[in-house]
Amino acid sequence: MMAKPPKTPRTAEQIRDSVRLRELFKERAGMSQLKFAETYEIGVQGMLWQYLNADKAEGSVLNLAAAIKFAKGLRCSVGDFSPTLQREIDSIAAFASGSLRTASVASAATLRDRYNQVSPERQAVIDFLLQDPGETPPNWIDLNALAYIDSLDTKARGQGVSPKSPPAKAKTGT
């Protein structure tokens, strides 16, 4: 029986990616490695462990598909733990068909930078506002918050607000 060929040596950047990913996982996963791996289709718990521990001999280097799944589950961008893979995603997006163009990639990078500069509490609000309609809201969202968000939606529709419209000046009461 032949021995397995040695793994390709990891780069320093891949090791840093693994450490950043492991820290984000500890902070944000909110579930076991097994549950996370199943929920976000990363594979079995052992594979997830290998991605989180690429800095160890038994670890595995993160690939693009797994990185996207981690980002979804951790409610962050791939760039939060792997700037190299984020650049690869941005490069692919620049040449994607449809509505994505080079300018939109630059805009996405700007939005990502702004998101990363706000407090974790504001990030949680943004994450909630961007979640899919069928997802369960966080436990800190109550009926008053939902009513307020609905009223903002109604006001925006009434003002004809579109994503590219500048914000209207607030009207003062008379």
N, C-alpha and C positions, 0 to 999 in steps of 0.2 A: 504494500500500500504506500502510495506516494504522499509525502508531507505536503500540506497546503503551502502555496507560494506566499511569501511575506506580503503584507499589506503595503500599499504605496505609502511612503512616509507622509505624515500630515505636515501642512505648512503651519507657520506660526499663526497666521490669520485664522486658519481652520480651528486651531486650538483655542484661540480667543473667542471665536464664534461659539464653540461648545460651552465655554465657561459663561459667556453672556446668556446663552440659551438656558443653561442650568439655573442661573440666578433668576431669570424671568419665570421659569417654570415654578420654582419655589415660591415666588411672590404671587403669581397669578393663576396657576392651574386650578386650585381649589378642589382637586380630586386626586385620586391615586394615579400612579403611572399606568396601571392596568386599565382603569376606566377612561383615562385620557386617550390612550392608544386605541381603544375600541371606539370611543365617541368620535374621534377625528381621523379614524382609519389610517393610523400610522403603522399598524401592524400589531404584533404582540408586545407585551410589556418589556420583554428583553430587547427588542429592537429599539424601543423608545429609550431605554436605559443606555444603549450603545450611542445613540445620537447625543444624549445629554453628557456623555463621558468620552467624547472623542479625544480628550487630552490624556486618557488612560490607554494602556496597551490593548485592552479588549474593546475599546470604543470604535465607533464608525463615524466617518465624515458625513456631515449633513448634505443631502442632495436637494435640488430645487423643489421637487414635489413634496418632500417631507417638510421642508422649510415653510412652504405655503400653508400646510396643514397645521404646523405649530403656530404660525402667526394667527391663523383663524381662531384656534383654541385659546391662545393667550391674549387675544384682542389687541394685537400690536401689528406693526409692519415687520416684514422680514428684515429690514434695515436696522431694527432695534437690536437684533442679535447677530446679523450677518450683513455688514455693508457690502461685501463682495457679491453675495447672491442677490442683494437688492439692486446693485448696478446691472447685473445680468437680467433681472426682471425688467428694469427700466429700459434696457437696450432692446429687449424683445418687444416691449410695449410700443416703442418708437416705430417699429415696423409692422405692427399689427394692422390688419385690415379693419375697415369700419370707421368708427368715430375717433379712435385713438390716433393721435399725431404727436410729433416731437414736442410741440408746445404743451400738450396736456401732460406729458411726462414731467416737464419742468414744473408745471403747476402742481402736480401730485407731490413732487419733492418738496415744494414750498409748503404745501398743506401739512405734509408729514413733519417738517421741521417745526412749524407753528404748533402742531399737536403735541410734539415732544417737549415744547417749552412751557406748556400750561401744567397746572397742578394735577395730581392724580385724580382729585375729585372732579375737576372739569373734564378730564379724559373719560371718566366713568359716565358723565352726562352725555358727552359726545357719542361714546360707544352705544349708550342706550338709544339715542336718537337715530343712529344709523343701523340698528339691528333690524332683522327681518320682521315683518308684521306678526308672524306666527310664533316668534320666540317669546319665552316667558320673561317679563320684565324683572329687573332686580328687585329685591325685597324692600329697598328704600323708596321705590316708586309707589305712591299711594294714589287714590282716586283724585285727589286735588291736583296732583302733578299731571296726571293723565288729562284732566279737564283743561288745565292751563296749556298743555301742549296742543290739544285740539283747538283751543281758542287761537293760539298763534298760527296754526295751519289755516284756520278760517280767515284770519286777518291777512295773511300773506296772499291767499287766493283772491280776496276782495280788493287788494291793492295791485293785483296783477304782477306780483313779484315773480321774477324768473331768476334762474341761477346767475345770469349775467347782469341783472338790474342792480344799479347802486341802491343802497338803502335810502328810503324816503326819510325826509326830515320829520321829526315828531311834530304833530299838530298841537298847538296850545289851545286850551279851552277858553271860551269867551263868556 
